[in-house]
Amino acid sequence: MWQRYVAIGDSTTEGLDDPDGVGGYRGWADRFALAVARAQGGLEYANLAIRGRITALIRAEQLQPALDLAPDLATVVAGMNDVLRPSFDADQVAGDVAAMQQALVEQGATVLTFTMPDPAPVMPLARPLRGRMLALNEALRAATARTGATLLDLGAHPVSSDPRLWSDDRLHANSAGHERIAAALAYTAGLPGFDDSWTRPLPPAPLRRRGEVFGAELAWTRRHLLPWLVRHLRGRSSGDDRVAKRPVPLPVPLD
C-alpha cells in the first residue's frame, strides 16, 4: 500500500490538455492518483510538474523537492521538450531521467515512467523528429532497465499515436488520451480492475478529403505552430513564471 505519490515532469504530467472544469487541468497523473487512492482507500498526492521544462531543468528544479517529500510512489516523465530543441541529445536526456529514477528508487519509492508515442501520425510536419523520438525511447528503455524503475512502453503501441487521443495543439493528450495513459499506468502498477484494454485500437476513423486535411494543417500552423515558434525565438517558455499546481502532498478526494 502506497502512502504518498509525487509526480515530476513537464506539461504532460501537469495535465495539459485535460480541463478540470474549474479553470485548470486534470491530466493522467491526477487520474492515476485517484485510481490508486480508490484501490487502497486513500493516498497523498503532490504534482511538481511545470509546463515547458526540459529534462535537465526538471532534474535541477524538481528532483530534490520530490525527494524531500519522501514519496513511496513516483512518476518521472520527461523528454518531449528536449526533442523539439536543436541541441537534443538522447543519451543526455535519458541520463537525466535515469538519475532522477535512481535517486527516488534508492530512497525506497516505486518509480514509473513511460516512453513517448510516435509523433508522425499526430503531427505530419513532425516526421523529421520521428528518429529523435525513437532514439529517445530506446535510451529510456535502457536507462529504466538499469535503475529498477518500472517502464510503461507507450511508444510500442500504435494506439498511443492515434490523433483522436490528442488535443488540437498536437503536443498534448486530450481528456480521452490522459484517461488512457492513466489506465495504462494503473495496469502497469498492478491495480485491481485494470487490464490491457488500453492497448486496443480505436474504431477506424472516417477518411478525410485532401482539402480537409490541408485546411486542418493550415489551421494548426496558424493557431499553434507559429505562436510556438515566435515564443521560442524570443527565448520565452510556456512555463515562465509558473509554479507547480500541487506542490504539497494532499489527500486525494475519493468522491
Buried (B, 14 or more C-beta within 10 A) or exposed (E): EBEBBBBBBBBBBBBBBBBEEEEBBBBBBBBBBBBBBBBEEBBBBBBBBBBBBBBBBBBEBBBEBBBEBBBBBBBBBBBBBBBBEEEBBBBBBBBBBBBBBBBBBEBEBBBBBBBBBBBBBBBBEBEEBBEBBBBBBBBBBEBBEEBEBBBBBBBBBEBBBBBEBBBEBBBBBBBBBBBBBBBBBBBBBEBEEBEEEBBEEEEEEEEEEEEEEEEBBEEBEEEBBEEBEEBBEEEEBBBEEEEBBBBEBEEBEEE
